[in-house]
Amino acid sequence: MAGNVFHIISCLEDGGAQAVLFRLCTQDAEDSHQVISLTGAGKYGPMLEARGIPVTSLDMPRGRVTLSGLWRLWRLLRAARPDAIQTWMYHANLLGGGIARLAGHRNIVWGIRHSTLIPGTSPRSTIWVAKLCAWLSRFVPRRIVCCAEKSRAVHAALGYDARRMCVIPNGYDLSLFQPDANAGATLRRDLGLAPEASVIGFVARLDPQKDHKTLLRALALLKEKGNCPICLLVGTDLDPANNALGAIIDALGLRDRIRLMGRRGDIPAVMNALDLHVMSSSFGEAFPNVLAEAMACGTPCVSTDVGDAAVILGDTGWIVPPRNSEALAEAIATALHELGGPNRNVRRDAARRRVAEHFSIDRMVRSYRAAWRQTPNRENSNANR
C-alpha cells in the first residue's frame, strides 16, 4: 500500500543520517516523500529536489528554536495530513514529533542515529534533549527506529520505551558502491600514486568524534618503523587550507604521507583507490556508513570498536579499541601485509558479499515501509529479522 511520508530532520548538511534519508527517499518506489529541514537546505536539499523530492527549509538558526519556525511546521503538518511522519535525530524527534502530535498526527516514527552520549564530549544540549525524548517516547512516537543494535541497547537503558523500538541497519546501493578497478586506478594516477603503492584512507568530516589525531599518531608510529602507507583524508575541512590540521601533520612528520582531499563527490572512486579503509572514531558512531560503503567496493576495513562497527565488518576486517594509536598501527600493518599477499582477494570478496547479504538498500526500504505501517510490538524486534 503506497502512502505519503513526511520526513523531518534537523539539517540537510553532510552527514550519515542525511545520506540515509536521501537513499531512502530516492530508492522507495512505492511511497511519495517530502522533506522538512528545521534549518537550511544544506547539501542534500538541492540533491533531493533534483530527484523530484519536495524540500521545505524552516531556516531556524542552528542551535536556536524560533516560534515562527514551529508555527510554520505546525501549519505544514496540519494542512498536508501525511500518512506517516518520520523524524531523524534527537532535535527533530523532539520538535518534529511534538509538533506533529499537536497537529493531530499519531503515526509518528522517530529515528535514533547515536550510540553513545558522553558528558563532557557530547554537547550538553544534545544530552538534555535525548533524556527528554526518553520520557516522551511513551507518548509521542508509534515506532522508534534505531540504526544499530548498540543504539537500541543504549537508549533502552536511558529509558526509551523498548516496546516501540526496532533496528533497521543502513542500506546501500550496490550498483553505485561496487568494485571498479578502472575508477580506482584513474584516481591514483590523478594523485600521482603508483599502482604498487600502499594506500589507506578515511572518509569522514573533521570532527572530534572521528578522532583523526589517533589515526595520525598511528601513522607516525608506522613511519618510525619504515612502513607507513599513503593516507587519503577525505571530508569537510580536511583540505590544505586547514592550517591547524597541517601543523599537526607537520609536527608528526607526515607531510609526505598525507593527502588532504576535502569534500568530494566521487566517494566510490575513492574507496576503489584504497587498499584499506581505516576508521578511527572514538565515540558517537551508531552504524558507520563509510565502513559498508568501502566494503561494498571490495575494500576491507580496519575500525575502532564503536557502535555497530564490529557487526558491519563481521570476519572481513580488523577491529581495535578506540583511542589506541598503537593497536591501530598494528592492525593497519597486519592488514596491509595480508592484503599484499596471494590471498588478497579473499577479504575483498568477503567484504562485498557481507554488505550484499545483510545491508542492501532494498532490505532497508522494505523495513522502513513496514515500520511506517506497524504498531509497536510487545517484544523488542529487529525489523530485518
TARA-V769306 format. One record per run of one state. SS is the DSSP state (alpha for helix, beta for strand, coil for the rest). FROM is the first residue (numbers start at 0). TO is the last residue. Records with the same first field share a line. If there is no record, write none. Layout:
SS->FROM-TO ; FROM-TO
//
This chain:
coil->0-2 ; 9-14 ; 27-30 ; 37-40 ; 50-52 ; 57-65 ; 80-82 ; 88-88 ; 102-106 ; 112-117 ; 119-120 ; 122-122 ; 136-141 ; 146-147 ; 158-160 ; 167-170 ; 172-179 ; 190-197 ; 203-206 ; 210-210 ; 224-228 ; 234-241 ; 251-256 ; 262-265 ; 273-274 ; 279-287 ; 296-299 ; 304-307 ; 313-316 ; 320-323 ; 339-342 ; 358-358 ; 373-379 ; 382-384
beta->3-8 ; 31-36 ; 53-56 ; 83-87 ; 107-111 ; 118-118 ; 121-121 ; 142-145 ; 164-166 ; 171-171 ; 198-202 ; 229-233 ; 257-261 ; 275-278 ; 300-303 ; 317-319 ; 359-359 ; 380-381
alpha->15-26 ; 41-49 ; 66-79 ; 89-101 ; 123-135 ; 148-157 ; 161-163 ; 180-189 ; 207-209 ; 211-223 ; 242-250 ; 266-272 ; 288-295 ; 308-312 ; 324-338 ; 343-357 ; 360-372
//
